[in-house]
Protein backbone atom coordinates (compact mmCIF):
# COMPACT_ATOMS: atom_id res chain seq x y z
CA UNK A 1 0.00 0.00 0.00
CA UNK A 2 1.12 3.52 -0.74
CA UNK A 3 2.26 5.80 2.05
CA UNK A 4 0.43 8.67 0.34
CA UNK A 5 -3.01 9.71 1.64
CA UNK A 6 -5.83 8.14 -0.35
CA UNK A 7 -7.52 9.44 -2.54
CA UNK A 8 -6.22 12.98 -2.16
CA UNK A 9 -5.72 13.71 -5.84
CA UNK A 10 -9.41 13.13 -6.54
CA UNK A 11 -10.78 14.84 -3.47
CA UNK A 12 -8.79 17.99 -2.83
CA UNK A 13 -9.75 21.34 -4.31
CA UNK A 14 -7.44 23.76 -2.57
CA UNK A 15 -8.41 27.18 -1.31
CA UNK A 16 -6.93 29.72 1.05
CA UNK A 17 -7.12 29.29 4.81
CA UNK A 18 -10.69 29.26 6.09
CA UNK A 19 -12.62 27.49 8.82
CA UNK A 20 -11.43 23.86 8.81
CA UNK A 21 -12.85 20.88 10.67
CA UNK A 22 -10.43 18.03 11.40
CA UNK A 23 -12.37 14.79 11.90
CA UNK A 24 -10.33 12.07 13.57
CA UNK A 25 -10.82 8.36 14.17
CA UNK A 26 -8.78 6.70 16.93
CA UNK A 27 -8.25 2.98 16.30
CA UNK A 28 -6.31 2.28 13.13
CA UNK A 29 -5.50 5.98 12.79
CA UNK A 30 -3.91 7.36 15.97
CA UNK A 31 -3.35 3.89 17.44
CA UNK A 32 -2.62 1.08 14.95
CA UNK A 33 -4.42 -2.22 15.36
CA UNK A 34 -2.18 -5.31 15.62
CA UNK A 35 0.79 -3.36 14.34
CA UNK A 36 3.10 -0.42 14.96
CA UNK A 37 3.29 3.14 13.69
CA UNK A 38 5.67 4.43 11.02
CA UNK A 39 7.21 6.98 13.41
CA UNK A 40 9.66 4.74 15.26
CA UNK A 41 8.90 6.10 18.73
CA UNK A 42 5.90 4.02 19.83
CA UNK A 43 4.92 3.92 23.49
CA UNK A 44 2.07 2.17 25.23
CA UNK A 45 -0.71 4.67 25.94
CA UNK A 46 -3.29 2.34 27.42
CA UNK A 47 -4.92 -1.06 27.32
CA UNK A 48 -7.92 -2.41 25.38
CA UNK A 49 -7.91 -6.10 24.52
CA UNK A 50 -4.14 -5.72 24.64
CA UNK A 51 -1.69 -2.81 24.70
CA UNK A 52 -2.53 0.34 22.74
CA UNK A 53 0.48 1.84 20.98
CA UNK A 54 0.82 5.43 19.84
CA UNK A 55 3.54 7.74 18.60
CA UNK A 56 4.16 10.74 20.88
CA UNK A 57 5.27 12.63 17.77
CA UNK A 58 2.00 12.15 15.92
CA UNK A 59 0.07 13.02 19.10
CA UNK A 60 2.00 16.28 19.42
CA UNK A 61 1.56 17.21 15.76
CA UNK A 62 -2.17 16.55 15.79
CA UNK A 63 -2.57 18.66 18.93
CA UNK A 64 -0.53 21.40 17.26
CA UNK A 65 -2.83 21.38 14.23
CA UNK A 66 -5.88 21.42 16.49
CA UNK A 67 -4.57 24.48 18.35
CA UNK A 68 -4.70 26.67 15.23
CA UNK A 69 -7.44 29.32 15.54
CA UNK A 70 -9.20 28.36 12.30
CA UNK A 71 -9.28 24.60 13.04
CA UNK A 72 -12.15 22.76 14.75
CA UNK A 73 -10.99 19.29 15.86
CA UNK A 74 -13.62 16.62 16.49
CA UNK A 75 -13.54 12.92 17.19
CA UNK A 76 -15.60 10.47 15.15
CA UNK A 77 -14.72 7.08 16.57
CA UNK A 78 -16.20 4.08 18.33
CA UNK A 79 -13.77 4.66 21.20
CA UNK A 80 -15.67 6.40 24.01
CA UNK A 81 -14.39 9.65 25.55
CA UNK A 82 -13.71 7.86 28.84
CA UNK A 83 -11.16 5.59 27.18
CA UNK A 84 -9.39 8.34 25.25
CA UNK A 85 -9.13 10.64 28.24
CA UNK A 86 -7.18 8.15 30.38
CA UNK A 87 -4.71 7.34 27.62
CA UNK A 88 -1.35 9.07 27.70
CA UNK A 89 0.16 10.21 25.49
CA UNK A 90 -2.88 10.74 23.31
CA UNK A 91 -4.10 13.73 21.32
CA UNK A 92 -7.34 15.60 21.76
CA UNK A 93 -8.23 15.08 25.39
CA UNK A 94 -10.42 18.18 25.10
CA UNK A 95 -11.73 17.63 21.57
CA UNK A 96 -15.50 17.13 21.36
CA UNK A 97 -17.15 14.20 19.65
CA UNK A 98 -18.99 14.90 16.41
CA UNK A 99 -21.28 12.10 17.51
CA UNK A 100 -21.24 8.68 19.10
CA UNK A 101 -22.13 5.23 17.81
CA UNK A 102 -25.20 5.36 20.04
CA UNK A 103 -26.45 8.38 18.07
CA UNK A 104 -27.10 6.10 15.08
CA UNK A 105 -29.93 3.57 15.00
CA UNK A 106 -29.93 0.48 12.82
CA UNK A 107 -33.09 1.51 10.95
CA UNK A 108 -31.27 4.57 9.56
CA UNK A 109 -29.11 2.39 7.32
CA UNK A 110 -25.83 3.47 5.79
CA UNK A 111 -22.53 4.02 7.57
CA UNK A 112 -23.15 5.44 11.03
CA UNK A 113 -20.12 7.74 10.90
CA UNK A 114 -21.20 9.39 7.66
CA UNK A 115 -24.73 9.87 8.99
CA UNK A 116 -23.45 11.39 12.23
CA UNK A 117 -20.99 13.66 10.43
CA UNK A 118 -23.66 14.79 7.95
CA UNK A 119 -25.90 15.84 10.84
CA UNK A 120 -22.99 17.60 12.56
CA UNK A 121 -22.26 19.58 9.40
CA UNK A 122 -25.90 20.61 9.19
CA UNK A 123 -25.51 22.19 12.62
CA UNK A 124 -22.15 23.78 11.71
CA UNK A 125 -22.76 25.40 8.35
CA UNK A 126 -19.76 27.76 8.31
CA UNK A 127 -17.20 25.05 7.53
CA UNK A 128 -15.03 25.81 4.48
CA UNK A 129 -12.86 22.67 4.45
CA UNK A 130 -12.95 19.26 6.05
CA UNK A 131 -10.10 16.81 6.66
CA UNK A 132 -11.28 13.35 7.66
CA UNK A 133 -8.83 10.69 8.86
CA UNK A 134 -10.33 7.19 9.12
CA UNK A 135 -8.94 3.83 8.12
CA UNK A 136 -12.39 2.84 6.85
CA UNK A 137 -12.52 5.54 4.17
CA UNK A 138 -11.84 2.97 1.46
CA UNK A 139 -14.04 1.80 -1.44
CA UNK A 140 -14.07 -1.77 -0.10
CA UNK A 141 -15.27 -0.86 3.37
CA UNK A 142 -17.76 1.77 2.24
CA UNK A 143 -19.27 -0.64 -0.28
CA UNK A 144 -20.02 -2.97 2.64
CA UNK A 145 -21.53 -0.42 5.00
CA UNK A 146 -22.77 2.39 2.78
CA UNK A 147 -25.99 1.02 1.31
CA UNK A 148 -29.39 1.92 2.71
CA UNK A 149 -32.38 -0.41 2.58
CA UNK A 150 -34.01 2.11 0.19
CA UNK A 151 -31.13 4.11 -1.33
CA UNK A 152 -33.47 6.27 -3.43
CA UNK A 153 -35.16 7.59 -0.30
CA UNK A 154 -32.62 8.39 2.44
CA UNK A 155 -34.18 9.63 5.69
CA UNK A 156 -34.66 13.38 5.82
CA UNK A 157 -31.42 15.09 6.83
CA UNK A 158 -29.22 12.16 5.80
CA UNK A 159 -26.67 11.89 2.98
CA UNK A 160 -27.26 9.90 -0.23
CA UNK A 161 -26.40 6.22 -0.52
CA UNK A 162 -22.62 5.80 -0.78
CA UNK A 163 -23.09 3.01 -3.31
CA UNK A 164 -24.33 5.51 -5.87
CA UNK A 165 -20.61 5.80 -6.66
CA UNK A 166 -17.27 4.72 -5.21
CA UNK A 167 -17.56 5.43 -1.48
CA UNK A 168 -14.76 7.97 -0.96
CA UNK A 169 -15.56 9.73 -4.23
CA UNK A 170 -19.23 9.90 -3.25
CA UNK A 171 -18.31 11.46 0.09
CA UNK A 172 -16.11 14.02 -1.65
CA UNK A 173 -18.88 14.78 -4.14
CA UNK A 174 -21.49 15.34 -1.44
CA UNK A 175 -19.17 17.51 0.66
CA UNK A 176 -18.37 19.66 -2.37
CA UNK A 177 -22.10 20.07 -3.02
CA UNK A 178 -22.28 21.57 0.47
CA UNK A 179 -19.50 24.00 -0.48
CA UNK A 180 -16.89 22.13 1.59
CA UNK A 181 -13.44 21.28 0.22
CA UNK A 182 -12.58 17.74 1.41
CA UNK A 183 -9.42 15.83 2.21
CA UNK A 184 -9.92 12.14 3.01
CA UNK A 185 -7.02 10.20 4.52
CA UNK A 186 -7.37 6.44 4.90
CA UNK A 187 -4.29 5.02 6.65
CA UNK A 188 -3.52 1.34 6.85
CA UNK A 189 -5.23 -0.06 9.96
CA UNK A 190 -2.05 -1.78 11.17
CA UNK A 191 0.07 1.37 10.79
CA UNK A 192 -2.12 4.41 11.37
CA UNK A 193 -1.16 7.90 10.30
CA UNK A 194 2.26 8.13 8.67
CA UNK A 195 4.53 11.18 8.36
CA UNK A 196 3.27 11.63 4.78
CA UNK A 197 -0.33 11.66 5.99
CA UNK A 198 0.35 14.24 8.69
CA UNK A 199 2.32 16.43 6.30
CA UNK A 200 -0.60 16.33 3.85
CA UNK A 201 -2.95 17.25 6.69
CA UNK A 202 -0.75 20.17 7.72
CA UNK A 203 -0.59 21.47 4.15
CA UNK A 204 -4.34 21.19 3.77
CA UNK A 205 -4.99 23.07 7.00
CA UNK A 206 -2.60 25.83 5.91
CA UNK A 207 -4.35 26.05 2.55
CA UNK A 208 -1.17 25.27 0.63
CA UNK A 209 -1.57 24.11 -2.99
C-alpha positions in Angstrom: 0.0 0.0 0.0 1.1 3.5 -0.7 2.3 5.8 2.0 0.4 8.7 0.3 -3.0 9.7 1.6 -5.8 8.1 -0.4 -7.5 9.4 -2.5 -6.2 13.0 -2.2 -5.7 13.7 -5.8 -9.4 13.1 -6.5 -10.8 14.8 -3.5 -8.8 18.0 -2.8 -9.8 21.3 -4.3 -7.4 23.8 -2.6 -8.4 27.2 -1.3 -6.9 29.7 1.0 -7.1 29.3 4.8 -10.7 29.3 6.1 -12.6 27.5 8.8 -11.4 23.9 8.8 -12.9 20.9 10.7 -10.4 18.0 11.4 -12.4 14.8 11.9 -10.3 12.1 13.6 -10.8 8.4 14.2 -8.8 6.7 16.9 -8.3 3.0 16.3 -6.3 2.3 13.1 -5.5 6.0 12.8 -3.9 7.4 16.0 -3.3 3.9 17.4 -2.6 1.1 14.9 -4.4 -2.2 15.4 -2.2 -5.3 15.6 0.8 -3.4 14.3 3.1 -0.4 15.0 3.3 3.1 13.7 5.7 4.4 11.0 7.2 7.0 13.4 9.7 4.7 15.3 8.9 6.1 18.7 5.9 4.0 19.8 4.9 3.9 23.5 2.1 2.2 25.2 -0.7 4.7 25.9 -3.3 2.3 27.4 -4.9 -1.1 27.3 -7.9 -2.4 25.4 -7.9 -6.1 24.5 -4.1 -5.7 24.6 -1.7 -2.8 24.7 -2.5 0.3 22.7 0.5 1.8 21.0 0.8 5.4 19.8 3.5 7.7 18.6 4.2 10.7 20.9 5.3 12.6 17.8 2.0 12.2 15.9 0.1 13.0 19.1 2.0 16.3 19.4 1.6 17.2 15.8 -2.2 16.5 15.8 -2.6 18.7 18.9 -0.5 21.4 17.3 -2.8 21.4 14.2 -5.9 21.4 16.5 -4.6 24.5 18.3 -4.7 26.7 15.2 -7.4 29.3 15.5 -9.2 28.4 12.3 -9.3 24.6 13.0 -12.1 22.8 14.7 -11.0 19.3 15.9 -13.6 16.6 16.5 -13.5 12.9 17.2 -15.6 10.5 15.2 -14.7 7.1 16.6 -16.2 4.1 18.3 -13.8 4.7 21.2 -15.7 6.4 24.0 -14.4 9.6 25.5 -13.7 7.9 28.8 -11.2 5.6 27.2 -9.4 8.3 25.2 -9.1 10.6 28.2 -7.2 8.2 30.4 -4.7 7.3 27.6 -1.3 9.1 27.7 0.2 10.2 25.5 -2.9 10.7 23.3 -4.1 13.7 21.3 -7.3 15.6 21.8 -8.2 15.1 25.4 -10.4 18.2 25.1 -11.7 17.6 21.6 -15.5 17.1 21.4 -17.2 14.2 19.7 -19.0 14.9 16.4 -21.3 12.1 17.5 -21.2 8.7 19.1 -22.1 5.2 17.8 -25.2 5.4 20.0 -26.5 8.4 18.1 -27.1 6.1 15.1 -29.9 3.6 15.0 -29.9 0.5 12.8 -33.1 1.5 10.9 -31.3 4.6 9.6 -29.1 2.4 7.3 -25.8 3.5 5.8 -22.5 4.0 7.6 -23.2 5.4 11.0 -20.1 7.7 10.9 -21.2 9.4 7.7 -24.7 9.9 9.0 -23.4 11.4 12.2 -21.0 13.7 10.4 -23.7 14.8 7.9 -25.9 15.8 10.8 -23.0 17.6 12.6 -22.3 19.6 9.4 -25.9 20.6 9.2 -25.5 22.2 12.6 -22.1 23.8 11.7 -22.8 25.4 8.4 -19.8 27.8 8.3 -17.2 25.1 7.5 -15.0 25.8 4.5 -12.9 22.7 4.4 -12.9 19.3 6.0 -10.1 16.8 6.7 -11.3 13.3 7.7 -8.8 10.7 8.9 -10.3 7.2 9.1 -8.9 3.8 8.1 -12.4 2.8 6.8 -12.5 5.5 4.2 -11.8 3.0 1.5 -14.0 1.8 -1.4 -14.1 -1.8 -0.1 -15.3 -0.9 3.4 -17.8 1.8 2.2 -19.3 -0.6 -0.3 -20.0 -3.0 2.6 -21.5 -0.4 5.0 -22.8 2.4 2.8 -26.0 1.0 1.3 -29.4 1.9 2.7 -32.4 -0.4 2.6 -34.0 2.1 0.2 -31.1 4.1 -1.3 -33.5 6.3 -3.4 -35.2 7.6 -0.3 -32.6 8.4 2.4 -34.2 9.6 5.7 -34.7 13.4 5.8 -31.4 15.1 6.8 -29.2 12.2 5.8 -26.7 11.9 3.0 -27.3 9.9 -0.2 -26.4 6.2 -0.5 -22.6 5.8 -0.8 -23.1 3.0 -3.3 -24.3 5.5 -5.9 -20.6 5.8 -6.7 -17.3 4.7 -5.2 -17.6 5.4 -1.5 -14.8 8.0 -1.0 -15.6 9.7 -4.2 -19.2 9.9 -3.2 -18.3 11.5 0.1 -16.1 14.0 -1.6 -18.9 14.8 -4.1 -21.5 15.3 -1.4 -19.2 17.5 0.7 -18.4 19.7 -2.4 -22.1 20.1 -3.0 -22.3 21.6 0.5 -19.5 24.0 -0.5 -16.9 22.1 1.6 -13.4 21.3 0.2 -12.6 17.7 1.4 -9.4 15.8 2.2 -9.9 12.1 3.0 -7.0 10.2 4.5 -7.4 6.4 4.9 -4.3 5.0 6.6 -3.5 1.3 6.9 -5.2 -0.1 10.0 -2.1 -1.8 11.2 0.1 1.4 10.8 -2.1 4.4 11.4 -1.2 7.9 10.3 2.3 8.1 8.7 4.5 11.2 8.4 3.3 11.6 4.8 -0.3 11.7 6.0 0.3 14.2 8.7 2.3 16.4 6.3 -0.6 16.3 3.9 -3.0 17.2 6.7 -0.7 20.2 7.7 -0.6 21.5 4.1 -4.3 21.2 3.8 -5.0 23.1 7.0 -2.6 25.8 5.9 -4.3 26.1 2.6 -1.2 25.3 0.6 -1.6 24.1 -3.0 
